[in-house]
Amino acid sequence: MFRTAVFNALFLLDEEDLELGIKENVDLLGLFLIYAPQHVQMARQFAGRVGKGFEKKITLENSLRWVKEECDRKGTRHYDVIVNLPEGSEPAAEGNYLPKGYDKERVKWFWGNVQRLLNYVLYGKIPRVTKRWGVEHLKWLAQQEKGKKDISGLLNKGHTESSARRSQEEKQV
């Protein structure tokens, strides 16, 4: 289920948007919480039933392997965008998901996002960086709407929905 949560967040972006997201250091957890909250809820419910022991299986290499498998299945290049191998580099050895020459900064961005998603899904932790990114994104959305929406209204709506979700989760536990 965590694997599905990562893909739902990652595949919200097409390959071009992923490139921009990496360049702009987009927080996938923030993006996920804003645009796909129903998937977050499903992943959190599943994690609550399964328990937290499986988190040790989620490593950088496993996460990259899962993305590669999903990209192959869907016919996308997200994995290639993330690892960003230099032009003309040797084909990566089968089963090596940190291929020689990979872009360390892009992989670091991906892994940071995976860890934030994991901590939220398992423990409900939202780091400050995600909160800051979310506020900045909402400001950007308001600016794109050219004043049609008041940012304080968007923030209040977000807080209200978040509080309602949190109280509903507490009732389920």
VOGU-3710 file (C-alpha; in Angstrom, 3 decimals, decimal comma):
1> mfrtavfnal> 0,000/0,000/0,000  2,870/2,378/0,709  4,171/1,564/-2,738  0,798/2,644/-4,129  0,925/5,835/-2,050  4,329/6,742/-3,501  3,135/6,097/-7,048  -0,089/8,031/-6,601  1,971/11,037/-5,523  4,707/10,590/-8,103
11> flldeedlel> 2,413/9,918/-11,044  0,319/13,011/-10,324  3,126/14,573/-12,349  3,874/13,765/-15,944  7,545/13,415/-16,910  7,906/17,094/-17,818  6,267/18,204/-14,569  8,451/15,762/-12,629  11,512/17,404/-14,154  10,218/20,802/-13,025
21> gikenvdllg> 9,200/19,384/-9,627  12,729/18,156/-9,002  14,221/21,444/-10,177  11,845/23,440/-7,943  12,218/20,999/-5,025  8,490/20,216/-4,868  7,367/18,408/-1,740  5,398/15,359/-2,902  3,746/14,915/0,499  2,382/18,457/0,294
31> lfliyapqhv> 1,278/17,860/-3,279  -0,274/14,549/-2,279  -2,154/16,057/0,666  -3,540/18,874/-1,503  -4,446/16,929/-4,651  -4,987/13,319/-3,563  -6,131/13,268/0,086  -8,334/10,192/-0,452  -5,242/8,129/-1,326  -3,488/9,351/1,821
41> qmarqfagrv> -6,447/8,235/3,918  -6,494/4,772/2,300  -2,743/4,331/2,808  -2,974/5,403/6,458  -5,852/3,011/7,141  -3,952/0,150/5,538  -0,777/0,966/7,484  -2,811/0,969/10,711  -4,109/-2,540/10,013  -0,813/-3,991/8,801
51> gkgfekkitl> 1,329/-2,438/11,495  4,543/-0,525/11,252  7,022/-3,414/10,895  7,163/-3,322/7,107  8,865/0,099/7,099  12,263/-1,613/7,313  11,659/-3,025/3,812  11,352/0,473/2,369  14,877/1,354/1,362  16,185/3,701/-1,291
61> enslrwvkee> 17,033/0,822/-3,621  13,662/-0,892/-3,085  11,832/2,384/-3,711  13,761/2,982/-6,933  13,157/-0,622/-7,996  9,423/-0,217/-7,408  9,383/3,021/-9,416  11,310/1,319/-12,248  8,866/-1,619/-12,258  5,854/0,689/-12,249
71> cdrkgtrhyd> 7,357/2,862/-15,007  7,998/-0,220/-17,137  4,420/-1,369/-16,528  2,898/2,058/-17,341  5,343/2,949/-20,101  6,578/6,158/-18,449  10,060/7,563/-17,885  9,744/8,772/-14,272  12,564/6,486/-13,135  14,850/7,834/-15,873
81> vivnlpegse> 14,019/11,423/-14,903  14,823/10,692/-11,246  18,159/8,906/-11,761  19,090/11,178/-14,720  21,937/9,118/-16,132  24,361/11,088/-18,317  23,960/10,831/-22,072  25,854/7,871/-23,511  26,390/6,137/-20,159  26,572/2,339/-20,045
91> paaegnylpk> 23,162/0,566/-19,636  22,565/-0,029/-15,869  23,203/-3,579/-14,703  19,984/-5,547/-14,156  18,934/-5,356/-10,521  21,121/-2,318/-9,751  18,799/0,537/-8,856  21,491/3,029/-8,039  23,210/2,773/-11,423  26,697/4,144/-11,917
101> gydkervkwf> 26,550/7,836/-12,793  23,135/8,503/-11,216  22,271/12,104/-10,310  22,778/12,238/-6,545  20,755/15,421/-6,028  17,707/14,073/-7,855  17,845/10,758/-6,028  18,257/12,655/-2,732  15,110/14,674/-3,600  13,202/11,466/-4,346
111> wgnvqrllny> 14,364/9,713/-1,153  13,506/12,735/1,007  9,998/12,663/-0,434  9,679/8,912/0,152  10,722/9,361/3,785  8,236/12,207/4,334  5,453/10,084/2,812  6,444/7,129/4,987  6,513/9,174/8,191  3,123/10,662/7,405
121> vlygkiprvt> 1,470/7,405/6,402  2,797/5,480/9,414  2,991/8,115/12,141  0,931/11,083/10,958  3,995/13,346/11,090  3,992/16,352/8,796  7,407/18,023/8,719  7,816/21,797/8,719  9,179/21,716/5,173  5,895/20,184/3,985
131> krwgvehlkw> 3,824/22,746/5,852  5,918/25,597/4,445  5,682/24,170/0,942  1,915/23,760/1,295  1,440/27,376/2,363  3,645/28,608/-0,488  1,728/26,445/-2,939  -1,597/27,795/-1,711  -0,259/31,350/-2,098  0,819/30,481/-5,616
141> laqqekgkkd> -2,624/29,016/-6,377  -4,285/32,166/-5,078  -1,989/34,275/-7,226  -2,835/32,135/-10,247  -6,506/32,730/-9,581  -5,697/36,471/-9,839  -7,404/37,416/-6,637  -10,491/35,303/-7,266  -9,789/33,442/-4,047  -8,573/34,925/-0,815
151> isgllnkght> -5,517/33,075/0,551  -6,871/33,277/4,104  -10,037/31,561/2,874  -7,968/28,792/1,288  -5,914/28,384/4,461  -9,009/28,337/6,678  -10,649/25,758/4,419  -7,478/23,634/4,554  -7,314/23,859/8,354  -10,992/22,989/8,691
161> essarrsqee> -10,679/19,954/6,411  -7,487/18,852/8,173  -9,097/19,142/11,614  -12,150/17,212/10,447  -9,951/14,443/9,017  -7,859/14,299/12,187  -10,919/14,038/14,443  -12,372/11,330/12,180  -9,099/9,385/12,359  -9,048/9,666/16,150
171> kqv> -12,596/8,297/16,316  -11,563/5,299/14,181  -8,634/4,483/16,442
//
